[in-house]
């Protein structure tokens, strides 16, 4: 019997039903997800039908393409984070079956439509059909229905092609960690997004937004959701062009999926050869230490710290949260206060916040720190390498924060002085947190959750961070006074003075904390391994 599309749909539905059998918690989660999807669909239908109820054609031409583009982007990005949720559609499950590639792609594509996300998307976007019907009658509604259907097919094609292309990377531990780290971004963005929404509603340029919607309506993201409105506006000639654009995009995505399907089915097996040849071309030490670092103990330890900050979820979550807060906080403070520039005290807070990531730097490692103790790494070298590993990521971030804030608030001339203020605060913050990390370290639980803390760890983390921020604010008072009392002088002198101030503080902190670490290595190791 030839395998057809219906077999893939039946397989998916049967696997879904078998997965729910005898698993009460899965049934509960499935029901909750279905209810949430239904509520989202009802809400989407209601919102997208509002322009038709108001009989406002221009509002419909603005809302429908932008809403459709948002739906499309959701289908584009969410699978990259939550790949594997629908295991029945994993191409690797069919690697050993004698199926033609075209049959496999067609079956997986249609089976993707047999699920809660596709049903909720279709139900929610039917509100566009209601709007088209109220504005242009049954002909416009029929065309819009065809556009909504094509849009759903494009959503599925984007999702399946992209997850197939990145299947190898998405199965790695690093990608699974990314889903957890994104929680830090979402949590940090809640406040800024709320403020941005309020400010956008108060100061929205609706004419400019309409022009953006007009452009989006001629892209694959918004084209399928605007064809009904073209009929309403008397632009029937645009309908076949837009539908052809959407269908051509679907065909291209399916061809891309066809080309990448084998790699998705094989996983990481096919990548070992090139990696081995690349690694063998360099010496063992050179494989671990970047070329710009010295091939010494310092370079090896600094390279290790750089890898830790990139791969370890606790550290990476800290970096991402700092990046979000560091960009949005100065902007919103400046906008809400009505001043011409970002307050210097806020920049000091941002720079010190970056340094506060090292307040419990030894707690991140736990028992792994024993290797450095046995090797007898000098305290000053140990701390300097840890500062280097963090600074590789923080210094470009501080530079970007200064540029972004300066441009957004309309004061690009203050960017050099803001860089100096951030550098001074970062150096002073490091000078404070290095001794703190040696004297007041605490153990972290051995868990994959980057936000988990031992009993009392939350209070310790809060006090250490607040202490470092408060101390940095006090020590940088001379710079803050100079910026406040002599603004013109600080614009050109802030950069060199800030670099010198922060550098001198860092050197002093390394000398003090290095000597302290040499005396307390055993006690520090016992402290950070107390819960392990």
C-alpha angles and dihedrals in degrees: 000000000000116000112240139178093270091063092059091049092049090046092053094047092047093049090048092050093046090050090057095047112107093355108107095180091052091050090051092049092047092050092047090049092048092049091049091048090050091050090049091050093049091047092048092049091050095048095045092050093054096087089055092049089051091046089228111147095182092052089051091050088054101041103040100055093043093047091048091050089051090052090049093050089050090057089046100053108026096067090054089062100036102034111156097036089114099044094175088072096051106124091212089071090067098045095107097041120100095239127144113243092238092051092048094050093047093049095047091046095053093041088057087064091057098078146082097264094054093044092049092047092051093046093048095047091050084083085076089059089053091052092048090049093052093046102039111011131239096323092057090044092053092049091047090050089054089049093049090050091050089048091055091050089051091050091054092045092052092048097047096042094049097045090048092050092051097035095118094052094043092057093057125102090243092060092049088052089052092066089057094045091052087065087068090054093048092047092048092046097053094085097040092047091050091051091044092052092050093047091045093052091050097045103026118151097216093180091055091046089054091053090052090051090051090056094045089051089067095051126081088253096063106015098090091051097052103049094094091054090052088060090049091051093047094252097125089148089068094059099074091042093054094043090050089051091052094046091048090052091050091050092050092049092049090050089050089049090050091053095048099039095092092054090050091051094049095046116194097341096094095055102061096086101060091041092054093048092050093048094049091057092072135052117263094253092045090055090064103033119064116238093247092059122078116258091242139101089276092053093048093049093044090050090051091052091049090055092047092053090050100042108029110088097215092055094041092051088052092052094048093048090050091050093052095045092042093057102038102038098063091043095052094042090052093045095046094046093048094226123145094240143021112282112254091228090060091051089051089052092051094049093047091046089060091053092047088072087080095052090104099021094142092050089063090064102039112173092003088076087072089080091062091046092052091046090053097231109186113249096238092051091046093053095041091055092049091050089049093050092052095041092057087071102027101051095056088045092053090049091050091047091054093049095045094047093046093051096043095050091046097246107108090158090069094059095096093050091046089052089053092049093049092047092050092049091046093051093046091046091053091049088056101041097047094068089039091055090053098044103032106034119145134195123258123211118257099247139123091237106102092203097051118117134182121249106295092010093112092058091046092049092049095048094047093049094046091047092052093047094047092047092049090051091053097045093048093051092110090057093046091051091050091051092048100042100035106032096162092048092048093052092069101022098043096083100053094036092048093049092049093045094049094042093051091048091050094051091050092048092050092052093049097042093042093058090045092052093050089059098042106042097115093043091047092051091050090050098051093045097048094109097038 
